[in-house]
Amino acid sequence: MANPFIAVRITPELDAAIAARMQETGQSKSDVVIESLKSYLGIMPFTQRLTMIEQRLAALEVFAESIESPLRSHALERPSTLPSHRSEHSGH
């Protein structure tokens, strides 16, 4: 099955922006429009989504480490306030 075809009227400014992007990237007009629609609609290729997920995960790991380290060092500095397990009445 062939890809569906759509025709739309655009402003001269939009046409100029598409032409500029074509010049920058070497893409066809169709490729520029498709890429733009995908971006606008939140549709990304799998590899781009995977890269974005990996970047977000790395940022979360850095964040988790930044809040975990002070908690860990703070816990080491505080003396334990837990009562001793030895009973005063045990006679030992």
LOKOLDREN-639929 format. One record per residue (C-alpha): x, y, z. Coordinates in steps of 0.5 Angstrom, whole numbers. Each point is the difference from the previous one (the first is absolute). Layout:
<pts>
xx X, yy Y, zz Z
...
</pts>
This chain:
<pts>
xx 0, yy 0, zz 0
xx 3, yy 7, zz -2
xx 0, yy 5, zz 5
xx -6, yy 5, zz 1
xx 1, yy 7, zz -4
xx -2, yy 6, zz 3
xx 0, yy 7, zz -3
xx 0, yy 6, zz 4
xx 0, yy 8, zz -1
xx 6, yy 3, zz 4
xx 2, yy 7, zz 1
xx 6, yy 3, zz -4
xx 4, yy 1, zz 7
xx -1, yy -8, zz 1
xx 2, yy -1, zz -7
xx 6, yy 4, zz 1
xx 2, yy -4, zz 7
xx -1, yy -7, zz -4
xx 4, yy 3, zz -5
xx 6, yy 2, zz 5
xx -1, yy -7, zz 3
xx 1, yy -4, zz -6
xx 6, yy 5, zz -2
xx 3, yy -2, zz 7
xx -1, yy -7, zz 0
xx -1, yy -2, zz -7
xx -6, yy -4, zz 1
xx -6, yy 0, zz -4
xx -6, yy 5, zz 1
xx -4, yy -6, zz 2
xx 5, yy -2, zz 5
xx 0, yy 6, zz 3
xx -7, yy 1, zz 1
xx -1, yy -7, zz 2
xx 6, yy 1, zz 5
xx -4, yy 6, zz 2
xx -7, yy -3, zz 1
xx 3, yy -6, zz 4
xx 4, yy 5, zz 5
xx -7, yy 4, zz 1
xx -4, yy -6, zz 1
xx 5, yy -3, zz 5
xx 2, yy -6, zz -5
xx 7, yy -2, zz 0
xx 4, yy -6, zz -3
xx 2, yy -5, zz 5
xx 7, yy 1, zz 0
xx -1, yy 7, zz 2
xx -5, yy -2, zz 5
xx 5, yy -5, zz 3
xx 5, yy 6, zz 0
xx -4, yy 5, zz 4
xx -2, yy -6, zz 5
xx 7, yy -1, zz 1
xx 2, yy 7, zz 1
xx -6, yy 1, zz 5
xx 2, yy -6, zz 4
xx 7, yy 2, zz 0
xx -2, yy 7, zz 3
xx -5, yy -4, zz 5
xx 6, yy -4, zz 2
xx 5, yy 6, zz 1
xx -6, yy 4, zz 4
xx -1, yy -7, zz 4
xx 7, yy 0, zz 2
xx 0, yy 8, zz 2
xx -5, yy -1, zz 5
xx 2, yy -7, zz 2
xx 7, yy 2, zz 2
xx -1, yy 5, zz 5
xx -5, yy -4, zz 3
xx 5, yy -6, zz 1
xx 5, yy 5, zz 3
xx -5, yy 3, zz 4
xx -2, yy -7, zz 3
xx 7, yy -2, zz 1
xx 1, yy 7, zz 4
xx -6, yy -1, zz 5
xx 1, yy -5, zz 6
xx -5, yy -5, zz 0
xx -6, yy 2, zz 5
xx -2, yy -8, zz 0
xx -1, yy -3, zz 7
xx 5, yy -5, zz 2
xx -2, yy -7, zz -1
xx 3, yy -2, zz 7
xx -5, yy 0, zz 6
xx 1, yy 3, zz 6
xx -3, yy -6, zz 4
xx 3, yy -5, zz -3
xx 6, yy -1, zz 5
xx 5, yy -1, zz -5
</pts>
